[in-house]
Amino acid sequence: MPWLLIGAIAVIVVLAVGVIGFALTRESEVSAWRPSDDNRDPSLAIPGIVTGQYAGQQHVNAQQRVAYDRSPPFGGPHDAYWAACNGVVYPTPVRSENMVHSLEHGAVWIAYNPDQITGPAVQTLAAKVQGQDYTMMSPYPGLDQPIALQSWGHELKLADPNDPRIDQFISSLRQNQYAYPEVGASCDALGPGYFDPDNPPPFDASPPPPDAVTMDGRGAQAGNGG
C-alpha cells in the first residue's frame, strides 16, 4: 500500500512539473513578442513582415479617395473618422480610408480574401478579434493572399489561419506605443453620422480617380489628433 501511495504521489509530481514547465515555456514564448524599451518592435523578427514609414494625421473627407501604395494599405492619409476597432468583426468589406485611421490609433486589422477564407477558417480568425480591444477584421476582395495583417507601418501576408505568426504579429504590434502615431487614441465606435459599425462605408475596389489624395498627403487636410 505505501508503494502505491508513493507511486501515485510520484505521478502527480511529474504531471505538476510538466504543467508548470509548459506554462513557463508558453509565457516565455509570449514574452518574446511583447514590445519593451529594449525591443521596441519584436515584429521585425517575424518572417515575412513588411514595414513602411508613413506620416500621421493627414485626413480626407468621406468623398475623397487615397491612392494607397499597398493593398491592403497600412499607413498614409485616411478618413477623418476611424473605423470602430474594439474587437469588431465586420461581415462586409469596409472603406480602406476609415480602416487606416484605426491603425493610426494602434489597432491591428485582420483582412482576408472571402474567396479563399470561408467557414471555419473565418471563425478561427474571428476568435482572435472578438472581445479584444484594438483589433478588427473584415473581408478584403481581391486580396493577393488569403490573409493579411496590418498595423501602422507593418503588414504580414500569409495563407493559414492557424499560422503562429498571426499571434506574434498581434502581440508585437497591437497598441505598441513605439509603433504608431496616436498613442492613447480611442477605438470606440463614433456612431451614426460619423462611422457606424452597423452600417460602415463600403469598400471601393475601383482604381482611385485622378484627383485621389497621394501618399505624400497632397490633397489631404492636416489632422487635429483625432
Buried (B, 14 or more C-beta within 10 A) or exposed (E): EEEEEEEEEEEEEEEEEEEEEEEEEEEEEEEEBEBEEEBEBBBEEBEEBEBBEBBBBBBBEEEBBBBBEBBBBBBBBBBBBBBBBBBBBBEEBBBBBBBBBBBBBBBBBBBBBBEEBEEEBBEBBBEBBEEBEBBBBBBBEEBEBBBBBBBBBBBBBBEEBEBEBBBBBBBBBBBBEEBBBBEEBBBEBBEEEBBBBEEBBEBEEEEBEEEBBBBEBEBBBEBEEB
